[in-house]
Amino acid sequence: MLNTTGGILIVAALSICSTRQVFAQGSAAEEPQIQQGKAVYQHWCTPCHGAGRGNPGTAALAAKYKGREPAVPAVLEERADVTPAVTRGFVRRGVSVMAPFRKTEISDAELDALAAYLARRR
């Protein structure tokens, strides 16, 4: 026979396992969208925002955030603060020397996938 504390611990353990399973299922369901977003990023964004030298978007962000504490990564894929709304706004309206992307270039579904991909670290 279990005492009250033992019963509570078992219920808590089962609850944690169930919660993990739900999150794992949610992650699996999001995986195709994340993969599509990664493909969109690699095709359209990497030339300017990828890691490495000579990428104007990454260089501009590195200059903008130079010396900031805490440090802000210049490579968009490494950021944890890029919200879907920010991604959609910058892609559709452009910013600074970045031209806007039309729906004929990046569809709304592709933009949603891109936004999900960049927000995955949040």
Biotite code that builds the C-alpha atoms (Angstrom):
import biotite.structure as struc

atoms = struc.array([
    struc.Atom([0.000, 0.000, 0.000], chain_id="A", res_id=1, res_name="MET", atom_name="CA", element="C"),
    struc.Atom([1.348, 3.437, -0.923], chain_id="A", res_id=2, res_name="LEU", atom_name="CA", element="C"),
    struc.Atom([1.226, 6.328, 1.420], chain_id="A", res_id=3, res_name="ASN", atom_name="CA", element="C"),
    struc.Atom([-0.147, 9.689, 0.260], chain_id="A", res_id=4, res_name="THR", atom_name="CA", element="C"),
    struc.Atom([3.293, 11.041, -0.603], chain_id="A", res_id=5, res_name="THR", atom_name="CA", element="C"),
    struc.Atom([4.106, 7.984, -2.717], chain_id="A", res_id=6, res_name="GLY", atom_name="CA", element="C"),
    struc.Atom([0.801, 8.301, -4.572], chain_id="A", res_id=7, res_name="GLY", atom_name="CA", element="C"),
    struc.Atom([1.455, 11.966, -5.303], chain_id="A", res_id=8, res_name="ILE", atom_name="CA", element="C"),
    struc.Atom([4.928, 11.160, -6.624], chain_id="A", res_id=9, res_name="LEU", atom_name="CA", element="C"),
    struc.Atom([3.546, 8.511, -8.963], chain_id="A", res_id=10, res_name="ILE", atom_name="CA", element="C"),
    struc.Atom([0.861, 10.876, -10.275], chain_id="A", res_id=11, res_name="VAL", atom_name="CA", element="C"),
    struc.Atom([3.488, 13.603, -10.777], chain_id="A", res_id=12, res_name="ALA", atom_name="CA", element="C"),
    struc.Atom([5.796, 11.207, -12.640], chain_id="A", res_id=13, res_name="ALA", atom_name="CA", element="C"),
    struc.Atom([2.976, 10.041, -14.923], chain_id="A", res_id=14, res_name="LEU", atom_name="CA", element="C"),
    struc.Atom([2.000, 13.659, -15.575], chain_id="A", res_id=15, res_name="SER", atom_name="CA", element="C"),
    struc.Atom([5.564, 14.567, -16.559], chain_id="A", res_id=16, res_name="ILE", atom_name="CA", element="C"),
    struc.Atom([5.799, 11.570, -18.905], chain_id="A", res_id=17, res_name="CYS", atom_name="CA", element="C"),
    struc.Atom([2.469, 12.464, -20.538], chain_id="A", res_id=18, res_name="SER", atom_name="CA", element="C"),
    struc.Atom([3.532, 16.084, -20.972], chain_id="A", res_id=19, res_name="THR", atom_name="CA", element="C"),
    struc.Atom([6.819, 15.039, -22.585], chain_id="A", res_id=20, res_name="ARG", atom_name="CA", element="C"),
    struc.Atom([4.959, 12.732, -24.963], chain_id="A", res_id=21, res_name="GLN", atom_name="CA", element="C"),
    struc.Atom([2.573, 15.548, -26.013], chain_id="A", res_id=22, res_name="VAL", atom_name="CA", element="C"),
    struc.Atom([5.488, 17.915, -26.632], chain_id="A", res_id=23, res_name="PHE", atom_name="CA", element="C"),
    struc.Atom([7.339, 15.246, -28.605], chain_id="A", res_id=24, res_name="ALA", atom_name="CA", element="C"),
    struc.Atom([4.261, 14.660, -30.761], chain_id="A", res_id=25, res_name="GLN", atom_name="CA", element="C"),
    struc.Atom([3.875, 18.421, -31.289], chain_id="A", res_id=26, res_name="GLY", atom_name="CA", element="C"),
    struc.Atom([7.512, 18.661, -32.312], chain_id="A", res_id=27, res_name="SER", atom_name="CA", element="C"),
    struc.Atom([7.129, 15.809, -34.771], chain_id="A", res_id=28, res_name="ALA", atom_name="CA", element="C"),
    struc.Atom([4.086, 17.513, -36.294], chain_id="A", res_id=29, res_name="ALA", atom_name="CA", element="C"),
    struc.Atom([6.035, 20.759, -36.711], chain_id="A", res_id=30, res_name="GLU", atom_name="CA", element="C"),
    struc.Atom([9.076, 19.061, -38.220], chain_id="A", res_id=31, res_name="GLU", atom_name="CA", element="C"),
    struc.Atom([7.965, 19.260, -41.897], chain_id="A", res_id=32, res_name="PRO", atom_name="CA", element="C"),
    struc.Atom([7.258, 22.990, -41.547], chain_id="A", res_id=33, res_name="GLN", atom_name="CA", element="C"),
    struc.Atom([10.620, 23.561, -39.854], chain_id="A", res_id=34, res_name="ILE", atom_name="CA", element="C"),
    struc.Atom([12.381, 21.622, -42.618], chain_id="A", res_id=35, res_name="GLN", atom_name="CA", element="C"),
    struc.Atom([10.560, 23.654, -45.272], chain_id="A", res_id=36, res_name="GLN", atom_name="CA", element="C"),
    struc.Atom([11.554, 26.843, -43.434], chain_id="A", res_id=37, res_name="GLY", atom_name="CA", element="C"),
    struc.Atom([15.172, 25.724, -43.365], chain_id="A", res_id=38, res_name="LYS", atom_name="CA", element="C"),
    struc.Atom([15.063, 25.120, -47.133], chain_id="A", res_id=39, res_name="ALA", atom_name="CA", element="C"),
    struc.Atom([13.563, 28.585, -47.697], chain_id="A", res_id=40, res_name="VAL", atom_name="CA", element="C"),
    struc.Atom([16.258, 30.101, -45.476], chain_id="A", res_id=41, res_name="TYR", atom_name="CA", element="C"),
    struc.Atom([19.050, 28.287, -47.301], chain_id="A", res_id=42, res_name="GLN", atom_name="CA", element="C"),
    struc.Atom([17.734, 29.343, -50.712], chain_id="A", res_id=43, res_name="HIS", atom_name="CA", element="C"),
    struc.Atom([16.750, 32.965, -50.090], chain_id="A", res_id=44, res_name="TRP", atom_name="CA", element="C"),
    struc.Atom([18.463, 34.115, -46.885], chain_id="A", res_id=45, res_name="CYS", atom_name="CA", element="C"),
    struc.Atom([21.855, 32.398, -46.647], chain_id="A", res_id=46, res_name="THR", atom_name="CA", element="C"),
    struc.Atom([23.508, 34.455, -49.409], chain_id="A", res_id=47, res_name="PRO", atom_name="CA", element="C"),
    struc.Atom([23.153, 37.589, -47.254], chain_id="A", res_id=48, res_name="CYS", atom_name="CA", element="C"),
    struc.Atom([22.544, 36.229, -43.740], chain_id="A", res_id=49, res_name="HIS", atom_name="CA", element="C"),
    struc.Atom([24.604, 33.044, -43.597], chain_id="A", res_id=50, res_name="GLY", atom_name="CA", element="C"),
    struc.Atom([27.675, 32.458, -41.481], chain_id="A", res_id=51, res_name="ALA", atom_name="CA", element="C"),
    struc.Atom([31.028, 33.444, -42.884], chain_id="A", res_id=52, res_name="GLY", atom_name="CA", element="C"),
    struc.Atom([32.700, 36.435, -44.402], chain_id="A", res_id=53, res_name="ARG", atom_name="CA", element="C"),
    struc.Atom([31.283, 38.474, -47.219], chain_id="A", res_id=54, res_name="GLY", atom_name="CA", element="C"),
    struc.Atom([27.612, 38.183, -46.292], chain_id="A", res_id=55, res_name="ASN", atom_name="CA", element="C"),
    struc.Atom([26.266, 41.743, -46.183], chain_id="A", res_id=56, res_name="PRO", atom_name="CA", element="C"),
    struc.Atom([23.286, 41.037, -43.917], chain_id="A", res_id=57, res_name="GLY", atom_name="CA", element="C"),
    struc.Atom([25.423, 39.242, -41.361], chain_id="A", res_id=58, res_name="THR", atom_name="CA", element="C"),
    struc.Atom([28.086, 41.962, -41.519], chain_id="A", res_id=59, res_name="ALA", atom_name="CA", element="C"),
    struc.Atom([25.450, 44.679, -41.018], chain_id="A", res_id=60, res_name="ALA", atom_name="CA", element="C"),
    struc.Atom([23.983, 42.897, -38.000], chain_id="A", res_id=61, res_name="LEU", atom_name="CA", element="C"),
    struc.Atom([27.461, 42.273, -36.548], chain_id="A", res_id=62, res_name="ALA", atom_name="CA", element="C"),
    struc.Atom([28.187, 46.008, -36.797], chain_id="A", res_id=63, res_name="ALA", atom_name="CA", element="C"),
    struc.Atom([24.788, 46.905, -35.331], chain_id="A", res_id=64, res_name="LYS", atom_name="CA", element="C"),
    struc.Atom([25.193, 44.631, -32.309], chain_id="A", res_id=65, res_name="TYR", atom_name="CA", element="C"),
    struc.Atom([28.941, 45.035, -31.779], chain_id="A", res_id=66, res_name="LYS", atom_name="CA", element="C"),
    struc.Atom([29.782, 45.301, -28.093], chain_id="A", res_id=67, res_name="GLY", atom_name="CA", element="C"),
    struc.Atom([26.223, 44.648, -26.938], chain_id="A", res_id=68, res_name="ARG", atom_name="CA", element="C"),
    struc.Atom([25.878, 42.799, -23.653], chain_id="A", res_id=69, res_name="GLU", atom_name="CA", element="C"),
    struc.Atom([24.593, 40.239, -23.651], chain_id="A", res_id=70, res_name="PRO", atom_name="CA", element="C"),
    struc.Atom([26.020, 39.458, -27.064], chain_id="A", res_id=71, res_name="ALA", atom_name="CA", element="C"),
    struc.Atom([23.565, 39.234, -29.963], chain_id="A", res_id=72, res_name="VAL", atom_name="CA", element="C"),
    struc.Atom([24.550, 36.800, -32.734], chain_id="A", res_id=73, res_name="PRO", atom_name="CA", element="C"),
    struc.Atom([24.779, 38.317, -36.214], chain_id="A", res_id=74, res_name="ALA", atom_name="CA", element="C"),
    struc.Atom([23.753, 35.066, -37.944], chain_id="A", res_id=75, res_name="VAL", atom_name="CA", element="C"),
    struc.Atom([19.948, 34.883, -37.919], chain_id="A", res_id=76, res_name="LEU", atom_name="CA", element="C"),
    struc.Atom([19.880, 31.101, -37.444], chain_id="A", res_id=77, res_name="GLU", atom_name="CA", element="C"),
    struc.Atom([21.729, 31.537, -34.134], chain_id="A", res_id=78, res_name="GLU", atom_name="CA", element="C"),
    struc.Atom([19.322, 34.110, -32.705], chain_id="A", res_id=79, res_name="ARG", atom_name="CA", element="C"),
    struc.Atom([16.727, 33.336, -30.044], chain_id="A", res_id=80, res_name="ALA", atom_name="CA", element="C"),
    struc.Atom([14.883, 36.648, -30.329], chain_id="A", res_id=81, res_name="ASP", atom_name="CA", element="C"),
    struc.Atom([13.555, 36.512, -33.888], chain_id="A", res_id=82, res_name="VAL", atom_name="CA", element="C"),
    struc.Atom([9.768, 36.354, -33.656], chain_id="A", res_id=83, res_name="THR", atom_name="CA", element="C"),
    struc.Atom([7.527, 35.225, -36.509], chain_id="A", res_id=84, res_name="PRO", atom_name="CA", element="C"),
    struc.Atom([6.064, 38.750, -36.724], chain_id="A", res_id=85, res_name="ALA", atom_name="CA", element="C"),
    struc.Atom([9.527, 40.288, -37.142], chain_id="A", res_id=86, res_name="VAL", atom_name="CA", element="C"),
    struc.Atom([10.465, 37.762, -39.823], chain_id="A", res_id=87, res_name="THR", atom_name="CA", element="C"),
    struc.Atom([7.237, 38.370, -41.756], chain_id="A", res_id=88, res_name="ARG", atom_name="CA", element="C"),
    struc.Atom([7.628, 42.149, -41.518], chain_id="A", res_id=89, res_name="GLY", atom_name="CA", element="C"),
    struc.Atom([11.229, 42.262, -42.700], chain_id="A", res_id=90, res_name="PHE", atom_name="CA", element="C"),
    struc.Atom([10.646, 39.777, -45.514], chain_id="A", res_id=91, res_name="VAL", atom_name="CA", element="C"),
    struc.Atom([7.523, 41.491, -46.868], chain_id="A", res_id=92, res_name="ARG", atom_name="CA", element="C"),
    struc.Atom([8.562, 45.136, -46.320], chain_id="A", res_id=93, res_name="ARG", atom_name="CA", element="C"),
    struc.Atom([12.352, 44.913, -46.443], chain_id="A", res_id=94, res_name="GLY", atom_name="CA", element="C"),
    struc.Atom([14.660, 46.869, -44.172], chain_id="A", res_id=95, res_name="VAL", atom_name="CA", element="C"),
    struc.Atom([17.600, 49.150, -44.910], chain_id="A", res_id=96, res_name="SER", atom_name="CA", element="C"),
    struc.Atom([19.208, 47.769, -48.095], chain_id="A", res_id=97, res_name="VAL", atom_name="CA", element="C"),
    struc.Atom([17.255, 44.500, -47.929], chain_id="A", res_id=98, res_name="MET", atom_name="CA", element="C"),
    struc.Atom([14.571, 44.575, -50.585], chain_id="A", res_id=99, res_name="ALA", atom_name="CA", element="C"),
    struc.Atom([11.109, 43.203, -49.837], chain_id="A", res_id=100, res_name="PRO", atom_name="CA", element="C"),
    struc.Atom([10.225, 39.747, -51.118], chain_id="A", res_id=101, res_name="PHE", atom_name="CA", element="C"),
    struc.Atom([7.001, 39.401, -53.121], chain_id="A", res_id=102, res_name="ARG", atom_name="CA", element="C"),
    struc.Atom([4.567, 36.539, -52.692], chain_id="A", res_id=103, res_name="LYS", atom_name="CA", element="C"),
    struc.Atom([5.703, 35.283, -56.089], chain_id="A", res_id=104, res_name="THR", atom_name="CA", element="C"),
    struc.Atom([9.196, 34.828, -54.619], chain_id="A", res_id=105, res_name="GLU", atom_name="CA", element="C"),
    struc.Atom([8.337, 33.586, -51.121], chain_id="A", res_id=106, res_name="ILE", atom_name="CA", element="C"),
    struc.Atom([4.739, 32.421, -50.759], chain_id="A", res_id=107, res_name="SER", atom_name="CA", element="C"),
    struc.Atom([2.777, 33.024, -47.555], chain_id="A", res_id=108, res_name="ASP", atom_name="CA", element="C"),
    struc.Atom([3.119, 29.324, -46.670], chain_id="A", res_id=109, res_name="ALA", atom_name="CA", element="C"),
    struc.Atom([6.885, 29.463, -47.248], chain_id="A", res_id=110, res_name="GLU", atom_name="CA", element="C"),
    struc.Atom([7.083, 32.645, -45.171], chain_id="A", res_id=111, res_name="LEU", atom_name="CA", element="C"),
    struc.Atom([5.181, 30.952, -42.332], chain_id="A", res_id=112, res_name="ASP", atom_name="CA", element="C"),
    struc.Atom([7.629, 28.035, -42.518], chain_id="A", res_id=113, res_name="ALA", atom_name="CA", element="C"),
    struc.Atom([10.607, 30.429, -42.553], chain_id="A", res_id=114, res_name="LEU", atom_name="CA", element="C"),
    struc.Atom([9.198, 32.291, -39.547], chain_id="A", res_id=115, res_name="ALA", atom_name="CA", element="C"),
    struc.Atom([8.712, 29.005, -37.679], chain_id="A", res_id=116, res_name="ALA", atom_name="CA", element="C"),
    struc.Atom([12.244, 27.899, -38.538], chain_id="A", res_id=117, res_name="TYR", atom_name="CA", element="C"),
    struc.Atom([13.811, 31.120, -37.254], chain_id="A", res_id=118, res_name="LEU", atom_name="CA", element="C"),
    struc.Atom([11.615, 31.114, -34.123], chain_id="A", res_id=119, res_name="ALA", atom_name="CA", element="C"),
    struc.Atom([12.421, 27.497, -33.224], chain_id="A", res_id=120, res_name="ARG", atom_name="CA", element="C"),
    struc.Atom([15.087, 28.598, -30.703], chain_id="A", res_id=121, res_name="ARG", atom_name="CA", element="C"),
    struc.Atom([12.593, 30.657, -28.705], chain_id="A", res_id=122, res_name="ARG", atom_name="CA", element="C"),
])
